[in-house]
Amino acid sequence: MPRPQRKTDSKRRGRGRYFPRKKVCQFCADKSLNIDYKNVPLLSRYISDRGRIEPKRKTGVCPKHQRTLSAALKRARYVALLPYTAEHIRLSGATFGREHSRPRFQR
């Protein structure tokens, strides 16, 4: 004999659990991309607006490429292609590929 349905069963049938999509490493997927310290537009995508290196859980880069990427970012900073801190970003006025919605104020 079938069980009678309860009112709470219909509420449980919502969307279900949220499963985030696994991020794919951009460098593993596209073999033609090379990580080079001179490729500033590519490297700037992996730096936050505060000048920090983004973690691999946020970017989806595999551990092998994350190590290569962080070495290239540090080398580009040393050669002054990329900023070290948010203060450097503010003084240079560069957005590094990211458009900010807030207007910049001049001192």
Steps between C-alpha positions, in 0.01 A plus 500: 500500500650842403588745770286809527688812397568759762492874446869532575593272204394764250715761676808278482481467124642845444815560307709255698859542603729746331797335331752753373640427157858378502728764355724389217859615480525745211859401429425125492200553272682728254847358441605800288489737802841547655560658837759772445588790724490738200134421419350769725136479379490128578671534838286794609191277504655306787563806720230648722415868507712522816805364319493151649538173313160330472479152657449194283163427657377829355669487159465127436863452399655161573782480758773453240402811306429698818864457604620612157253787500606628842867489399420696181296755698782551748750539218276754323469695824877502542548636148228761573249372246240435772431682830586365843224673698172685463691823563704439186181440306347822635807712420545362150128519423508168318205262519682204340207380293233553762256784467395642833150639543610769746640821356854588599549815700800721440685656791 
